[in-house]
């Protein structure tokens, strides 16, 4: 098979980890252990996931196994959001709801309209790209929204004092947070193909797929990611706002997060 990587090839590629470690030693960055640990951890995780996927998406296997895998990814992503943004109240369940909504929207379009056949080999990877690429934006919009409302509390309370509801008073800050979270993905989408070749397209070409077909698949993936990022950030922003205000439209106390070491 074109693009097949042997064990020897994998071992050879590990020399590139050595390059990163040597640069760390040369510049006295103190990152060489982290570089080696990150590479080793990633390799083990990928091997375990690969073994699991081989069982889940095996031809003839029930699609329910793939659906269970997707649900597990969504749940884990919610926990990751909780650990990355502990200062945001209820972020875990809000994130899970956001990823679930994005899955219904994006996967509903791709599979409901037969862009891809609904099979384990397509469902799991596409859902993984949707969740993985939305994670950073999800955490970013939640943290940015809390920062905006905390730092501009006087403005928010002035709006509330003038009779605005919490939804109306918070809307300018919601828009700011959403722009901050969605804009990087928009810029990435604009640069695709000219500045860099994305992973899905590169992988397909290395596997021997004709470039024209690889381009079409990559275009669908990029549109999937952009739609997923927009959906998840919107759901998270609206969900976080509901948690930051009381039922009688008062802004809750928002302490600053503890310094990270």
C-alpha positions in Angstrom: 0.0 0.0 0.0 1.3 3.5 -0.9 2.3 5.5 2.1 2.6 2.6 4.5 4.9 3.2 7.4 7.0 0.3 8.7 8.2 -0.1 12.3 11.7 0.8 11.1 10.3 4.0 9.6 8.6 4.9 12.8 11.8 4.3 14.7 13.7 6.4 12.3 11.2 9.3 12.7 11.9 9.3 16.4 15.2 10.9 15.6 13.3 14.1 15.0 12.3 14.0 18.7 16.1 14.0 19.3 16.4 17.1 17.2 13.9 18.9 19.5 15.7 17.7 22.6 19.1 18.7 21.3 17.8 22.2 20.6 16.4 22.4 24.1 19.8 21.4 25.5 21.6 23.8 23.2 19.5 26.8 24.2 19.2 25.6 27.9 15.4 25.6 27.7 15.0 22.8 30.1 12.3 21.2 27.9 14.1 18.0 26.8 12.4 15.8 29.4 9.0 17.2 28.4 9.7 16.7 24.7 10.6 13.0 25.3 7.7 12.4 27.6 5.2 14.1 25.3 6.4 12.0 22.3 6.3 8.7 24.3 2.9 9.5 25.7 1.5 10.4 22.3 2.9 7.2 20.8 1.4 5.0 23.5 -1.9 6.8 23.3 -2.0 6.5 19.5 -1.2 2.8 19.6 -3.9 2.1 22.1 -6.5 4.2 20.2 -5.5 2.5 17.0 -6.0 -1.0 18.5 -9.4 0.1 19.9 -10.5 1.6 16.6 -9.5 -1.6 14.8 -12.1 -3.4 16.8 -14.8 -0.7 16.7 -14.7 0.1 13.0 -14.1 -3.5 11.8 -16.3 -4.3 8.8 -19.5 -5.9 10.0 -19.3 -4.4 13.5 -22.5 -2.8 14.8 -22.6 1.0 14.3 -23.6 1.3 18.0 -20.0 0.6 19.0 -18.9 3.6 16.9 -21.7 5.7 18.4 -20.5 4.7 21.9 -17.0 5.8 21.0 -18.2 9.2 19.9 -20.2 9.6 23.2 -17.0 8.7 25.1 -15.1 11.4 23.2 -17.7 14.0 23.9 -17.7 13.1 27.6 -13.9 13.2 27.8 -13.8 16.5 26.0 -16.1 18.0 28.6 -13.8 16.8 31.3 -10.8 18.4 29.5 -12.7 21.7 29.3 -13.4 21.5 33.1 -9.7 21.0 33.8 -8.6 23.8 31.5 -11.1 26.4 32.6 -11.9 25.6 36.3 -12.9 29.2 36.9 -15.9 28.8 34.6 -18.9 27.5 36.6 -20.5 24.4 35.0 -18.1 24.4 32.1 -18.1 20.6 31.9 -21.8 20.1 31.3 -22.0 23.2 29.1 -19.2 21.9 26.9 -20.8 18.4 26.7 -24.1 20.1 25.6 -22.1 22.2 23.1 -20.3 19.2 21.5 -23.5 17.3 21.4 -25.3 20.1 19.6 -22.4 20.5 17.2 -22.4 16.8 16.5 -26.1 16.8 15.7 -25.7 19.8 13.3 -22.4 18.9 11.5 -22.8 15.1 11.5 -26.4 15.5 10.6 -25.5 17.4 7.5 -22.6 15.2 6.4 -24.4 11.9 7.0 -28.0 12.9 6.7 -27.3 14.4 3.2 -25.0 11.5 2.2 -21.8 13.5 1.9 -20.2 10.5 3.5 -21.6 7.1 4.0 -22.6 6.4 7.6 -20.2 3.8 8.7 -17.9 3.3 11.7 -14.8 4.1 9.6 -16.3 7.5 8.7 -18.3 8.4 11.9 -15.5 8.0 14.4 -12.7 10.0 12.6 -15.1 12.8 11.5 -16.5 13.1 15.0 -13.0 13.1 16.4 -12.0 16.0 14.2 -15.1 17.9 15.1 -14.5 17.5 18.8 -10.8 17.9 18.8 -10.7 21.1 16.7 -13.5 22.7 18.7 -11.9 22.1 22.0 -9.5 25.1 22.0 -12.2 27.5 20.9 -14.6 26.1 23.5 -12.2 26.8 26.4 -11.2 30.1 24.9 -14.7 31.5 24.6 -15.6 30.5 28.1 -12.6 32.0 29.7 -12.7 35.1 27.6 -16.4 35.7 28.5 -15.7 35.3 32.2 -12.8 37.8 31.9 -14.9 40.3 30.0 -17.7 40.3 32.5 -15.3 40.3 35.5 -13.1 43.1 34.2 -16.0 45.2 33.0 -18.3 44.5 35.9 -19.1 48.2 36.4 -20.3 48.6 32.8 -22.4 45.4 33.1 -24.0 46.6 36.4 -24.7 50.0 34.9 -26.6 48.4 32.1 -28.5 46.2 34.5 -29.3 49.3 36.6 -30.8 51.0 33.5 -33.3 48.1 33.3 -31.6 45.9 30.8 -32.0 42.1 31.2 -28.9 40.0 31.8 -29.1 38.7 28.3 -29.1 42.2 26.8 -26.5 43.6 29.2 -24.1 40.8 28.5 -24.5 40.7 24.7 -21.6 43.1 23.8 -19.2 40.9 25.8 -20.6 37.7 24.4 -19.9 39.0 20.9 -16.3 39.9 21.9 -15.7 36.5 23.3 -17.2 34.8 20.2 -15.1 36.8 17.8 -12.0 35.9 19.8 -12.8 32.2 19.7 -14.0 31.9 16.1 -11.6 34.3 14.3 -8.5 32.0 14.5 -10.4 29.2 12.8 -11.6 31.6 10.1 -7.9 32.6 9.5 -6.9 29.0 9.4 -9.6 28.3 6.8 -8.5 31.2 4.7 -4.8 30.0 4.7 -5.6 26.4 3.9 -3.9 25.2 0.7 -1.7 28.3 0.3 0.2 28.6 3.6 0.0 24.9 4.7 -1.4 21.6 3.6 -3.8 20.3 6.4 -3.4 16.9 8.0 -6.3 15.1 6.4 -5.3 16.1 2.8 -1.6 15.3 3.5 -2.5 11.9 4.9 -4.7 11.0 2.0 -2.1 12.0 -0.5 0.6 9.9 1.4 -1.9 7.0 1.3 -2.0 7.2 -2.5 -5.4 9.0 -2.9 -5.5 11.2 -6.0 -4.9 14.9 -5.0 -8.2 16.0 -6.5 -10.1 13.6 -4.3 -7.9 14.5 -1.3 -8.8 18.2 -1.9 -12.5 17.5 -1.9 -12.3 15.6 1.4 -10.2 18.3 3.0 -12.6 21.0 1.9 -15.5 19.1 3.6 -13.4 18.6 6.7 -12.5 22.3 6.9 -16.2 23.3 6.5 -17.1 20.7 9.2 -14.6 22.2 11.6 -15.6 25.8 11.0 -19.3 25.0 11.5 -18.5 23.0 14.6 -16.4 25.8 16.1 -19.1 28.3 15.5 -21.8 26.0 17.0 -19.9 25.0 20.1 -18.7 28.5 20.9 -22.2 29.9 20.6 -23.7 27.2 22.8 -21.0 27.6 25.4 -21.2 31.4 25.5 -25.0 31.4 26.0 -24.7 28.6 28.6 -22.0 30.4 30.5 -24.0 33.6 30.6 -26.9 31.8 32.2 -24.6 30.5 34.9 -23.0 33.9 35.6 -26.2 35.7 36.3 -28.9 35.1 38.9 -32.5 34.6 38.1 -33.2 38.2 39.1 -30.5 39.5 36.6 -27.6 40.1 39.0 -24.1 39.4 38.0 -22.5 36.8 40.3 -19.2 37.3 42.0 -16.3 36.3 39.6 -13.0 35.7 41.4 -9.8 35.8 39.5 -8.3 32.3 38.8 -5.4 31.2 40.9 -2.0 31.7 39.4 -0.7 28.6 37.6 2.7 27.2 38.3 
